[in-house]
Structure formats: structure tokens, C-alpha cells
């Protein structure tokens, strides 16, 4: 399909989701060499800040890790134990990025901890469920640890490091942790038992208990800034970006999901509704922002709509054989 045909079909998918009240609004963009085509559907408006949830992993933490790797400060072979004592000391940076560390998906009952320090101590005390490389568990703990490794190596907190070393150079002035501003500029997420209406603060419970600053979740951003981030991936000649396609381990590469085997397609999504697709075969990107956790989590209808949009963008379903 041409870009115009892809755009028309994706717009139809999202307008249908809004009509069915799956979400109240969708901001999305298609990025290619011709520029950025932005769409604000339903109640979506330009300049709104969205909770990126797990897009924090690829937009923030992994970008920082890759930069420090390029500078020779971090290696894929480095072990967690090289940076701090931990129950998973033998796990490598590569294991963490590939989600093959063996660590569980998250901490049990994160509400029991009284401070960010207690949460971090619990992460350090968590033992892998199996030896590294044997299986894949998508784990927030992997990226909490990677975020702390970045802080250890850089001597800065994660927010300052990413702002100065990643976001500012890319012109991403509307991306960061603990953003300040009028609450009406932020898109609401869930109405929760523990916190009431989550609005302008990170939705993820573990990131919240860590003070809103964590390697796995906590970033807020806008459509324009994520378009800038995507453009960097599409235009950079970085060997690290090219090297992402050296891996297809349990359907993943370093930090990203491999949408189709053998294709230079990268994908990641977030619990609160966003999605980011990079098609390096054809030099284009898809940015999706929506709040599917409002008013409550478990929005499977949005997950389906988002997956349909990604399938349209990539030209084939997840992990299907490459379409000729």
C-alpha cells in the first residue's frame, strides 16, 4: 500500500475505535522522508502530554544505554554485579535488553514498600527464575536495573542524563519524567483504588513507588516529540541501530520487538495505550498515542485496534512471513 492508503486505513481503524467508545481520542503520526503527517481524532488535541508507560524503555532507557555503549562506557557483556551487588549479579546488559535475564515480570505487591529506596532494594534482592538466556520473560525489572546502571555510569539521575544526552540533542523539549504544567494538558489514565484519578502523574505502580523516575516507565511526551525521535531512527547511520537486526531472540532484539522475522521492523507498545513502529525497510514510522487505561485498565478492544493499525503499517501481521 502507498503511504496515503496506509494513512486512510489507519484513520478508519482509529475513528471506529472512537465511535465504539474504546478510547476518547487518538493522536497518531506517520513519519517518512516527506515529513510528518499528524492526526488528532476524537478528543485528541495537539500538544497533549501522554504517559508513555513502557515506551519509556525504548525511547528513554535503551537510547541512553546505546549512547553509552557507543562511547565505550557500557558493554553488552557487562554484568549487573559489575555495577552493584545483586541477586542477579551474573545477568548481563545483553540479557536485560533482550528480556532473557530470568527475572520475573515485576515485584510482588509493590505497595508494601515505603520509599523508592525500598523498591530498589527489593529489585536487587530478586532472584532470577531461571538461568539467563533459557527463556524470555518481559520484565520491568530488567529496565529498572538498566536505568540504575545508566545513573551509576553517568553520575547523574536518569531524568537529567536522558534530558541532556538524548532528548535535548534531538529537539525533544516536551519529553521527560515528572513534567510540570497545567493538568489539563495531560491525558488522564486510570481511576484507581489506591490513588484515585491518575492524571499528570505516572500510571505504573512500580514507577510511582519509585518517585515517578524509573527505567521501565515514567516518561511523558507529545506526538511531535515522538515524531522527532522516530526521524532519528530513520535517518541515523549509527552502527548500533543497524546492529539491532543481528538479534532475533525469542522474537525480540535489544529492547525492541521484532515485528516480522527477517525484516527491519521494530515495534513497542505501552500499557497506557501508546505504540511505536519503525519500518527501516521503507524509511517510515508510526507513532500512536491514546489513553486506553481511562477510566480503567484491561481495554482489550484498544489492543486489537492498535494491533490492526500496526499490521496495516507494516504490511503484515505479527511474526507472519514477509509479504511479497
Steps between C-alpha positions, in 0.01 A plus 500: 500500500604859443548732797170670416319165499660401831401835647140467387464148640661581836283809536195281438611250765546771763182688410316171542656450843385847604147441371486178699622693808808281526700820561400865509770618263805397299803703395705326234767587248658344193861602451700457179747689284218727388447622856243437770127451450320564831147401593296599805180298519211521743595697810873498417669838458848621397749538781339257744733309731456123513633248751732286286502206744734235355599716204728645769710187448584570135465878475690566820699227671612298198597819317720592794655154516576508128665841532722382783584186305609715205720697741657178630365551852265200496534162329239234428728261689500709819332327790264648755754407766753732332284794606342402832445189716182321404337158505521508118867601492586255216235648266648706216391827341417296191274271705319800643445660159377174346276416797683171546633575848268250668364770731125503565275754330470728802514515878226341706276756674703814438270691737675340798808719449521838668763678290678488163803361681300208634371421153852501360625275780219257419604497134861429596384214724286335231641171377466383137244229441732324255850533359560790259426423137278198560163669465348842446293685759408858417614659824482856629779407741742469208456866410488624858848351531614648166383841616704466818803388296469821298494703819804315633702550182399861433499629857163664431144413580320335210282803427794741467709258296227426245399865476857617432634210296198375303201733496665842470726401207194365314296813570262307727408784736167349600627166628607411851426363844296691757395766251342815637212688342127551501329172579254554215790460255552142621280214384330314785573136570337270753264566789659281766415375846837600643551842336164614367512661154854471361553818303832664426692241703641168389243220484736205555488398866864404532621820334264697728647330806846591368406867499396514134854445374586151374658326204190308400225766518442862591571702186239740365516634146307650209432390145747752359784384722446133421499591130841663556624187677375280216666720238834445673466124468402532134791726407787399727792300365581375850651150497309433822168548324616281213618244755151461643422271209777260600264367767174309482491342843159378613354740241691795644809702434673733747212681676263476200257240364580359154163536323587255221787257475758603242366856463638821641177571687506613864201534730422584860184587689405629842241395758324839494433475125791630289680317221809572293588324175819549298517365145864538402438304180293786359623791712180577687360497853164481673441680830179422692388681814178426685387446857348154509530473880231766550282450692631153576759250379436183300398668174537205264302673226768770478776241490328346199457836324863590566613163368288546185661839441848352543413216261387755243817702546741206476308328221449173685398350831731445791772244424340392174726418208609806306230603253620523142 
